[in-house]
Amino acid sequence: MHERPYRLGMGIAVFNKDNKVFIGERMDIPGAWQLPQGGVTLQEIETNLIDAALRELDEETGIKNVELIAITKDWAHYDFIDQGYVPGHSHKYRGQRQKWLAVRYLGKDDEIDLTTHEEEIEFQNWRWDDLSNIDQLIVDFKRPIYKFVQSCFAFIPEEKSADLSKVIKL
């Protein structure tokens, strides 16, 4: 039985004009990449989850100039301990439970700044990549949640009608 709760968070899939997704190389695990994400409070969930996600995006990447595309209807989760990973939050939380937001980046690449939040720099490097590749670039314990993200937002890079039952278009 798990007594610790999940840490609540938001993940953000940032698509550029070429339908590539932003992916950052983690500071703490060189060679491991991930999409921007961060914790949210219960108050943020009740008031404005999208604003919380956009705040996280700005803190981690300096990205501000975006238009909203969609948000997942469901929460997805992963466990820390069950995956053999013990991050800084593992003493308090069982894992993470996240909603995901897809946005279109309207700015220029040179506007992206990984040092915006100097106290806690998340990424050491970044690039644009295909959504279909991201589950192969991340740490193993997050692979299921990234497959969820791929299935929810597959309609964006493919620019075709898709099963939108997993998302709310914004």
Rosetta blueprint (number, residue, H / E / L):
1 M L
2 H L
3 E L
4 R L
5 P L
6 Y E
7 R E
8 L E
9 G E
10 M E
11 G E
12 I E
13 A E
14 V E
15 F E
16 N L
17 K L
18 D L
19 N L
20 K L
21 V E
22 F E
23 I E
24 G E
25 E E
26 R E
27 M L
28 D L
29 I L
30 P L
31 G L
32 A L
33 W E
34 Q E
35 L L
36 P L
37 Q E
38 G E
39 G E
40 V L
41 T L
42 L H
43 Q H
44 E H
45 I H
46 E H
47 T H
48 N L
49 L H
50 I H
51 D H
52 A H
53 A H
54 L H
55 R H
56 E H
57 L H
58 D H
59 E H
60 E H
61 T H
62 G L
63 I L
64 K L
65 N L
66 V E
67 E E
68 L E
69 I E
70 A E
71 I E
72 T E
73 K L
74 D L
75 W L
76 A E
77 H E
78 Y E
79 D E
80 F L
81 I H
82 D H
83 Q H
84 G L
85 Y L
86 V L
87 P L
88 G L
89 H L
90 S L
91 H L
92 K L
93 Y L
94 R L
95 G E
96 Q E
97 R E
98 Q E
99 K E
100 W E
101 L E
102 A E
103 V E
104 R E
105 Y E
106 L L
107 G L
108 K L
109 D H
110 D H
111 E H
112 I L
113 D L
114 L L
115 T L
116 T L
117 H L
118 E H
119 E H
120 E H
121 I L
122 E L
123 F E
124 Q E
125 N E
126 W E
127 R E
128 W E
129 D E
130 D L
131 L H
132 S H
133 N H
134 I H
135 D H
136 Q H
137 L L
138 I L
139 V L
140 D H
141 F H
142 K H
143 R H
144 P H
145 I H
146 Y H
147 K H
148 F H
149 V H
150 Q H
151 S H
152 C H
153 F H
154 A L
155 F H
156 I H
157 P H
158 E H
159 E L
160 K L
161 S L
162 A L
163 D L
164 L L
165 S L
166 K L
167 V E
168 I E
169 K E
170 L L
